[in-house]
Structures are given as C-alpha cells and as structure tokens.
Amino acid sequence: QLQVVQSGGGLVQPGGSLTLSCSASGRMYGFTTMAWYRQAPGKYRHSVAEITQIGRTTYPDAVRGRYTIVREHTNNTVVLQKNDLQPEDTAVYYCHVHESNTDIHYWGQGAQVTVSE
C-alpha cells in the first residue's frame, strides 16, 4: 500500500506560476508511472502530465510547453511546475501513481488551483 500526499495549490494571477508536489510513501512494486490529473467543474478528470520510471514524459497539447513534471526516485516524489497559467487551468489537481505489476492506482487528496485576477 502506498500513501500519496500532495502539497501546493492556491490562487494565482493569469500569467503566473505555481508548483505542486506529491510524495508516495511505502514500497512501490514493479514499473510505476506517476502523473498529475486535473478536474474542472462539470468536466471529466484527465491527465496533464505523466512520467514513467525511466523518465519518459507525456503532456497533452493544452499544457505542453507550460507544464513540466519532474520525478525524484530517491524519495518517490513528483513535482509539477506550471508556468503561464490561464483561467482555463483552474481545476482540482490530483497526483496519481500506477503500479504496473499490481495494476493498482493510487490518488492524492487533490488540491484546488484557481487562476484569476
């Protein structure tokens, strides 16, 4: 079992930056992928950044070039650096960990990010 705990979030002005952090405590089994998802009001939750155990990253077009995901293996931490934030980036952001061997998905508690004047 993993415990996934997030930190960060809050209110930021358009064009600003924000960093989210996530730490997974416990033992990870097999190949793991860590990611950040977001869910805006009335919309489905979807991935905005993903990084595999070997460092391969994936971003959707909506955030590519503005978001950067970094993974630190020594302490099972993943950080999402978000730049040039826009009102459409407003959502609840969730950290996600997937273990390939067990096919178990773990979620963080979520953090509200609001982009507004």
GULUMNU-163620 format. One record per atom (N, C-alpha, C, O): residue number from 0; atom name; x negated, y, z. Coordinates in steps of 0.05 Angstrom, whole numbers. Layout:
BEGIN
ATOM, nr, atom, X, Y, Z
ATOM, NUM, CA, X, Y, Z
...
END
This chain:
BEGIN
ATOM, nr, atom, X, Y, Z
ATOM, 0, N, -17, -24, 0
ATOM, 0, CA, 0, 0, 0
ATOM, 0, C, -18, 25, 0
ATOM, 0, O, -38, 26, 14
ATOM, 1, N, -10, 44, -15
ATOM, 1, CA, -23, 70, -16
ATOM, 1, C, -6, 91, -3
ATOM, 1, O, 19, 90, -5
ATOM, 2, N, -19, 111, 9
ATOM, 2, CA, -5, 135, 18
ATOM, 2, C, -15, 157, -1
ATOM, 2, O, -39, 163, -3
ATOM, 3, N, 4, 170, -14
ATOM, 3, CA, -2, 191, -33
ATOM, 3, C, 7, 218, -22
ATOM, 3, O, 31, 222, -18
ATOM, 4, N, -11, 236, -17
ATOM, 4, CA, -5, 261, -4
ATOM, 4, C, -14, 284, -21
ATOM, 4, O, -37, 285, -30
ATOM, 5, N, 3, 302, -26
ATOM, 5, CA, -3, 326, -43
ATOM, 5, C, -7, 350, -26
ATOM, 5, O, 1, 352, -3
ATOM, 6, N, -21, 370, -38
ATOM, 6, CA, -24, 396, -26
ATOM, 6, C, -24, 417, -48
ATOM, 6, O, -32, 411, -71
ATOM, 7, N, -16, 441, -41
ATOM, 7, CA, -15, 462, -61
ATOM, 7, C, 13, 468, -69
ATOM, 7, O, 32, 457, -59
ATOM, 8, N, 16, 487, -89
ATOM, 8, CA, 42, 496, -97
ATOM, 8, C, 48, 523, -87
ATOM, 8, O, 32, 535, -72
ATOM, 9, N, 71, 534, -95
ATOM, 9, CA, 79, 561, -86
ATOM, 9, C, 88, 579, -108
ATOM, 9, O, 95, 569, -130
ATOM, 10, N, 87, 604, -103
ATOM, 10, CA, 96, 625, -122
ATOM, 10, C, 72, 638, -135
ATOM, 10, O, 52, 645, -122
ATOM, 11, N, 73, 641, -161
ATOM, 11, CA, 51, 654, -176
ATOM, 11, C, 64, 671, -198
ATOM, 11, O, 85, 665, -209
ATOM, 12, N, 50, 693, -205
ATOM, 12, CA, 60, 710, -226
ATOM, 12, C, 53, 699, -254
ATOM, 12, O, 34, 684, -256
ATOM, 13, N, 68, 706, -274
ATOM, 13, CA, 61, 697, -301
ATOM, 13, C, 32, 705, -309
ATOM, 13, O, 23, 728, -303
ATOM, 14, N, 19, 686, -321
ATOM, 14, CA, -10, 691, -328
ATOM, 14, C, -29, 682, -306
ATOM, 14, O, -53, 682, -310
ATOM, 15, N, -18, 676, -283
ATOM, 15, CA, -35, 668, -260
ATOM, 15, C, -43, 639, -261
ATOM, 15, O, -37, 624, -280
ATOM, 16, N, -58, 631, -240
ATOM, 16, CA, -68, 604, -238
ATOM, 16, C, -61, 591, -212
ATOM, 16, O, -55, 605, -192
ATOM, 17, N, -61, 565, -211
ATOM, 17, CA, -54, 550, -187
ATOM, 17, C, -66, 523, -189
ATOM, 17, O, -69, 511, -210
ATOM, 18, N, -74, 512, -165
ATOM, 18, CA, -86, 486, -164
ATOM, 18, C, -70, 468, -145
ATOM, 18, O, -62, 476, -123
ATOM, 19, N, -65, 444, -155
ATOM, 19, CA, -52, 423, -139
ATOM, 19, C, -72, 401, -133
ATOM, 19, O, -88, 394, -151
ATOM, 20, N, -71, 390, -109
ATOM, 20, CA, -88, 368, -102
ATOM, 20, C, -72, 345, -92
ATOM, 20, O, -50, 348, -82
ATOM, 21, N, -83, 321, -96
ATOM, 21, CA, -70, 297, -87
ATOM, 21, C, -91, 277, -78
ATOM, 21, O, -111, 273, -91
ATOM, 22, N, -85, 264, -56
ATOM, 22, CA, -104, 244, -45
ATOM, 22, C, -88, 218, -40
ATOM, 22, O, -67, 218, -28
ATOM, 23, N, -100, 196, -50
ATOM, 23, CA, -88, 170, -46
ATOM, 23, C, -105, 155, -26
ATOM, 23, O, -128, 149, -31
ATOM, 24, N, -94, 148, -3
ATOM, 24, CA, -109, 134, 18
ATOM, 24, C, -100, 105, 18
ATOM, 24, O, -76, 98, 14
ATOM, 25, N, -119, 87, 23
ATOM, 25, CA, -113, 59, 22
ATOM, 25, C, -129, 46, -1
ATOM, 25, O, -144, 60, -15
ATOM, 26, N, -126, 21, -4
ATOM, 26, CA, -141, 6, -24
ATOM, 26, C, -126, 5, -51
ATOM, 26, O, -103, -2, -52
ATOM, 27, N, -140, 13, -72
ATOM, 27, CA, -129, 10, -99
ATOM, 27, C, -137, -16, -111
ATOM, 27, O, -160, -24, -109
ATOM, 28, N, -118, -29, -125
ATOM, 28, CA, -124, -55, -137
ATOM, 28, C, -124, -52, -167
ATOM, 28, O, -104, -43, -179
ATOM, 29, N, -146, -61, -180
ATOM, 29, CA, -147, -62, -208
ATOM, 29, C, -150, -34, -221
ATOM, 29, O, -157, -15, -207
ATOM, 30, N, -144, -33, -246
ATOM, 30, CA, -146, -8, -261
ATOM, 30, C, -123, 10, -253
ATOM, 30, O, -100, 3, -254
ATOM, 31, N, -130, 35, -246
ATOM, 31, CA, -110, 53, -237
ATOM, 31, C, -109, 79, -254
ATOM, 31, O, -130, 88, -263
ATOM, 32, N, -86, 89, -258
ATOM, 32, CA, -83, 115, -271
ATOM, 32, C, -70, 134, -252
ATOM, 32, O, -51, 128, -238
ATOM, 33, N, -81, 158, -251
ATOM, 33, CA, -70, 179, -234
ATOM, 33, C, -59, 201, -252
ATOM, 33, O, -71, 208, -273
ATOM, 34, N, -37, 213, -244
ATOM, 34, CA, -24, 232, -262
ATOM, 34, C, -8, 253, -246
ATOM, 34, O, -3, 249, -222
ATOM, 35, N, -1, 274, -260
ATOM, 35, CA, 18, 294, -249
ATOM, 35, C, 42, 295, -267
ATOM, 35, O, 41, 296, -291
ATOM, 36, N, 65, 294, -254
ATOM, 36, CA, 91, 297, -268
ATOM, 36, C, 104, 323, -258
ATOM, 36, O, 97, 334, -237
ATOM, 37, N, 124, 332, -273
ATOM, 37, CA, 140, 355, -263
ATOM, 37, C, 169, 351, -271
ATOM, 37, O, 175, 338, -291
ATOM, 38, N, 186, 363, -255
ATOM, 38, CA, 214, 361, -260
ATOM, 38, C, 227, 388, -255
ATOM, 38, O, 227, 398, -232
ATOM, 39, N, 237, 400, -276
ATOM, 39, CA, 252, 426, -274
ATOM, 39, C, 281, 420, -268
ATOM, 39, O, 291, 399, -274
ATOM, 40, N, 295, 439, -257
ATOM, 40, CA, 323, 436, -251
ATOM, 40, C, 339, 427, -275
ATOM, 40, O, 338, 440, -296
ATOM, 41, N, 354, 405, -273
ATOM, 41, CA, 371, 396, -295
ATOM, 41, C, 356, 381, -317
ATOM, 41, O, 368, 375, -337
ATOM, 42, N, 331, 376, -312
ATOM, 42, CA, 315, 362, -333
ATOM, 42, C, 302, 337, -322
ATOM, 42, O, 301, 333, -297
ATOM, 43, N, 293, 319, -340
ATOM, 43, CA, 280, 295, -332
ATOM, 43, C, 252, 300, -322
ATOM, 43, O, 239, 320, -330
ATOM, 44, N, 242, 283, -305
ATOM, 44, CA, 214, 284, -297
ATOM, 44, C, 196, 274, -319
ATOM, 44, O, 202, 253, -331
ATOM, 45, N, 175, 288, -325
ATOM, 45, CA, 157, 278, -346
ATOM, 45, C, 128, 285, -339
ATOM, 45, O, 123, 303, -323
ATOM, 46, N, 110, 271, -351
ATOM, 46, CA, 82, 274, -346
ATOM, 46, C, 71, 299, -358
ATOM, 46, O, 78, 307, -381
ATOM, 47, N, 53, 313, -343
ATOM, 47, CA, 40, 337, -354
ATOM, 47, C, 9, 333, -355
ATOM, 47, O, -5, 349, -367
ATOM, 48, N, -1, 313, -342
ATOM, 48, CA, -30, 307, -343
ATOM, 48, C, -34, 279, -332
ATOM, 48, O, -22, 271, -312
ATOM, 49, N, -52, 265, -345
ATOM, 49, CA, -58, 237, -337
ATOM, 49, C, -87, 232, -340
ATOM, 49, O, -100, 241, -359
ATOM, 50, N, -99, 217, -322
ATOM, 50, CA, -127, 209, -324
ATOM, 50, C, -130, 181, -315
ATOM, 50, O, -121, 172, -294
ATOM, 51, N, -144, 165, -332
ATOM, 51, CA, -149, 137, -326
ATOM, 51, C, -173, 134, -308
ATOM, 51, O, -187, 153, -301
ATOM, 52, N, -178, 109, -300
ATOM, 52, CA, -201, 104, -282
ATOM, 52, C, -227, 109, -296
ATOM, 52, O, -247, 114, -283
ATOM, 53, N, -227, 109, -322
ATOM, 53, CA, -252, 114, -337
ATOM, 53, C, -253, 143, -347
ATOM, 53, O, -270, 150, -363
ATOM, 54, N, -235, 159, -338
ATOM, 54, CA, -236, 187, -344
ATOM, 54, C, -222, 197, -369
ATOM, 54, O, -226, 220, -377
ATOM, 55, N, -207, 180, -382
ATOM, 55, CA, -193, 188, -406
ATOM, 55, C, -168, 204, -397
ATOM, 55, O, -152, 196, -381
ATOM, 56, N, -165, 228, -409
ATOM, 56, CA, -143, 246, -402
ATOM, 56, C, -123, 249, -425
ATOM, 56, O, -129, 246, -448
ATOM, 57, N, -98, 254, -417
ATOM, 57, CA, -77, 258, -436
ATOM, 57, C, -60, 282, -426
ATOM, 57, O, -53, 284, -403
ATOM, 58, N, -53, 299, -445
ATOM, 58, CA, -36, 322, -439
ATOM, 58, C, -14, 325, -460
ATOM, 58, O, -20, 320, -484
ATOM, 59, N, 10, 333, -453
ATOM, 59, CA, 29, 340, -474
ATOM, 59, C, 23, 367, -486
ATOM, 59, O, 7, 383, -475
ATOM, 60, N, 34, 372, -510
ATOM, 60, CA, 28, 397, -524
ATOM, 60, C, 34, 422, -507
ATOM, 60, O, 21, 442, -509
ATOM, 61, N, 55, 420, -491
ATOM, 61, CA, 64, 443, -476
ATOM, 61, C, 44, 454, -456
ATOM, 61, O, 45, 478, -449
ATOM, 62, N, 25, 438, -448
ATOM, 62, CA, 6, 447, -428
ATOM, 62, C, -23, 444, -436
ATOM, 62, O, -41, 453, -423
ATOM, 63, N, -28, 431, -459
ATOM, 63, CA, -56, 426, -468
ATOM, 63, C, -70, 453, -471
ATOM, 63, O, -60, 471, -484
ATOM, 64, N, -94, 454, -460
ATOM, 64, CA, -110, 479, -462
ATOM, 64, C, -106, 497, -437
ATOM, 64, O, -122, 515, -432
ATOM, 65, N, -84, 492, -423
ATOM, 65, CA, -78, 508, -399
ATOM, 65, C, -82, 492, -373
ATOM, 65, O, -88, 503, -352
ATOM, 66, N, -77, 466, -374
ATOM, 66, CA, -79, 448, -351
ATOM, 66, C, -104, 431, -354
ATOM, 66, O, -111, 423, -376
ATOM, 67, N, -116, 426, -331
ATOM, 67, CA, -139, 408, -330
ATOM, 67, C, -137, 389, -307
ATOM, 67, O, -132, 398, -284
ATOM, 68, N, -139, 363, -312
ATOM, 68, CA, -137, 344, -290
ATOM, 68, C, -165, 332, -285
ATOM, 68, O, -180, 325, -304
ATOM, 69, N, -173, 330, -260
ATOM, 69, CA, -199, 320, -252
ATOM, 69, C, -195, 299, -231
ATOM, 69, O, -179, 303, -212
ATOM, 70, N, -210, 278, -233
ATOM, 70, CA, -207, 256, -214
ATOM, 70, C, -234, 252, -200
ATOM, 70, O, -255, 251, -212
ATOM, 71, N, -233, 248, -173
ATOM, 71, CA, -257, 242, -158
ATOM, 71, C, -253, 214, -146
ATOM, 71, O, -236, 210, -129
ATOM, 72, N, -270, 196, -155
ATOM, 72, CA, -266, 168, -147
ATOM, 72, C, -275, 162, -118
ATOM, 72, O, -264, 144, -106
ATOM, 73, N, -294, 178, -109
ATOM, 73, CA, -304, 172, -82
ATOM, 73, C, -283, 174, -60
ATOM, 73, O, -284, 160, -40
ATOM, 74, N, -263, 192, -65
ATOM, 74, CA, -243, 195, -44
ATOM, 74, C, -215, 193, -56
ATOM, 74, O, -195, 202, -44
ATOM, 75, N, -213, 181, -80
ATOM, 75, CA, -187, 177, -93
ATOM, 75, C, -170, 202, -94
ATOM, 75, O, -146, 202, -86
ATOM, 76, N, -182, 223, -103
ATOM, 76, CA, -168, 249, -105
ATOM, 76, C, -165, 257, -134
ATOM, 76, O, -183, 253, -150
ATOM, 77, N, -143, 270, -139
ATOM, 77, CA, -139, 281, -166
ATOM, 77, C, -129, 310, -162
ATOM, 77, O, -113, 316, -146
ATOM, 78, N, -141, 328, -179
ATOM, 78, CA, -135, 356, -177
ATOM, 78, C, -124, 365, -204
ATOM, 78, O, -133, 357, -225
ATOM, 79, N, -103, 382, -203
ATOM, 79, CA, -92, 394, -227
ATOM, 79, C, -97, 424, -226
ATOM, 79, O, -85, 438, -209
ATOM, 80, N, -113, 434, -244
ATOM, 80, CA, -118, 462, -247
ATOM, 80, C, -100, 473, -269
ATOM, 80, O, -101, 464, -292
ATOM, 81, N, -83, 493, -262
ATOM, 81, CA, -64, 504, -281
ATOM, 81, C, -70, 533, -286
ATOM, 81, O, -71, 549, -267
ATOM, 82, N, -74, 541, -310
ATOM, 82, CA, -80, 568, -318
ATOM, 82, C, -59, 579, -336
ATOM, 82, O, -43, 565, -348
ATOM, 83, N, -58, 606, -338
ATOM, 83, CA, -39, 620, -355
ATOM, 83, C, -11, 609, -351
ATOM, 83, O, 3, 602, -371
ATOM, 84, N, -3, 608, -327
ATOM, 84, CA, 24, 597, -321
ATOM, 84, C, 46, 615, -331
ATOM, 84, O, 44, 640, -331
ATOM, 85, N, 67, 603, -340
ATOM, 85, CA, 90, 617, -351
ATOM, 85, C, 116, 608, -337
ATOM, 85, O, 116, 588, -323
ATOM, 86, N, 137, 624, -339
ATOM, 86, CA, 161, 617, -324
ATOM, 86, C, 171, 589, -331
ATOM, 86, O, 183, 576, -313
ATOM, 87, N, 167, 579, -355
ATOM, 87, CA, 175, 552, -362
ATOM, 87, C, 160, 530, -348
ATOM, 87, O, 167, 507, -350
ATOM, 88, N, 138, 537, -334
ATOM, 88, CA, 123, 518, -318
ATOM, 88, C, 135, 514, -291
ATOM, 88, O, 126, 497, -275
ATOM, 89, N, 155, 530, -284
ATOM, 89, CA, 169, 527, -259
ATOM, 89, C, 182, 500, -256
ATOM, 89, O, 198, 491, -273
ATOM, 90, N, 175, 485, -235
ATOM, 90, CA, 185, 458, -231
ATOM, 90, C, 175, 447, -204
ATOM, 90, O, 158, 460, -191
ATOM, 91, N, 185, 424, -197
ATOM, 91, CA, 173, 409, -175
ATOM, 91, C, 152, 390, -188
ATOM, 91, O, 158, 375, -206
ATOM, 92, N, 128, 391, -177
ATOM, 92, CA, 106, 375, -188
ATOM, 92, C, 100, 352, -169
ATOM, 92, O, 99, 354, -145
ATOM, 93, N, 97, 328, -181
ATOM, 93, CA, 93, 303, -166
ATOM, 93, C, 67, 290, -175
ATOM, 93, O, 60, 289, -199
ATOM, 94, N, 52, 280, -155
ATOM, 94, CA, 29, 264, -161
ATOM, 94, C, 38, 235, -164
ATOM, 94, O, 56, 226, -150
ATOM, 95, N, 25, 221, -182
ATOM, 95, CA, 33, 194, -189
ATOM, 95, C, 8, 176, -191
ATOM, 95, O, -11, 184, -203
ATOM, 96, N, 10, 152, -179
ATOM, 96, CA, -12, 133, -182
ATOM, 96, C, 1, 106, -191
ATOM, 96, O, 21, 97, -180
ATOM, 97, N, -12, 95, -211
ATOM, 97, CA, -2, 69, -221
ATOM, 97, C, -25, 48, -220
ATOM, 97, O, -46, 53, -231
ATOM, 98, N, -19, 26, -207
ATOM, 98, CA, -38, 4, -206
ATOM, 98, C, -31, -16, -228
ATOM, 98, O, -8, -26, -228
ATOM, 99, N, -49, -21, -245
ATOM, 99, CA, -43, -39, -267
ATOM, 99, C, -40, -68, -258
ATOM, 99, O, -22, -83, -269
ATOM, 100, N, -56, -77, -239
ATOM, 100, CA, -55, -105, -231
ATOM, 100, C, -28, -112, -218
ATOM, 100, O, -17, -133, -223
ATOM, 101, N, -18, -94, -202
ATOM, 101, CA, 7, -99, -187
ATOM, 101, C, 31, -87, -201
ATOM, 101, O, 54, -93, -194
ATOM, 102, N, 26, -69, -220
ATOM, 102, CA, 47, -54, -233
ATOM, 102, C, 64, -39, -212
ATOM, 102, O, 89, -36, -215
ATOM, 103, N, 51, -28, -192
ATOM, 103, CA, 65, -12, -171
ATOM, 103, C, 60, 17, -177
ATOM, 103, O, 38, 25, -184
ATOM, 104, N, 81, 33, -174
ATOM, 104, CA, 80, 61, -178
ATOM, 104, C, 83, 75, -151
ATOM, 104, O, 101, 70, -136
ATOM, 105, N, 65, 94, -146
ATOM, 105, CA, 66, 109, -121
ATOM, 105, C, 70, 139, -128
ATOM, 105, O, 60, 149, -148
ATOM, 106, N, 86, 152, -111
ATOM, 106, CA, 92, 180, -116
ATOM, 106, C, 85, 197, -91
ATOM, 106, O, 88, 189, -69
ATOM, 107, N, 76, 221, -97
ATOM, 107, CA, 72, 241, -75
ATOM, 107, C, 98, 253, -68
ATOM, 107, O, 119, 247, -80
ATOM, 108, N, 98, 271, -48
ATOM, 108, CA, 122, 282, -37
ATOM, 108, C, 134, 304, -54
ATOM, 108, O, 157, 313, -49
ATOM, 109, N, 119, 314, -74
ATOM, 109, CA, 129, 336, -91
ATOM, 109, C, 122, 363, -80
ATOM, 109, O, 120, 367, -55
ATOM, 110, N, 118, 382, -98
ATOM, 110, CA, 112, 409, -90
ATOM, 110, C, 124, 429, -109
ATOM, 110, O, 121, 426, -134
ATOM, 111, N, 138, 449, -99
ATOM, 111, CA, 151, 468, -116
ATOM, 111, C, 131, 488, -126
ATOM, 111, O, 115, 499, -111
ATOM, 112, N, 131, 493, -152
ATOM, 112, CA, 115, 514, -165
ATOM, 112, C, 134, 532, -179
ATOM, 112, O, 150, 524, -196
ATOM, 113, N, 133, 558, -172
ATOM, 113, CA, 151, 578, -184
ATOM, 113, C, 134, 599, -197
ATOM, 113, O, 117, 611, -184
ATOM, 114, N, 140, 604, -222
ATOM, 114, CA, 125, 625, -237
ATOM, 114, C, 145, 647, -242
ATOM, 114, O, 164, 645, -258
ATOM, 115, N, 140, 670, -229
ATOM, 115, CA, 159, 692, -231
ATOM, 115, C, 145, 718, -223
ATOM, 115, O, 125, 718, -209
ATOM, 116, N, 157, 740, -233
ATOM, 116, CA, 145, 767, -226
ATOM, 116, C, 151, 772, -196
ATOM, 116, O, 143, 793, -186
END
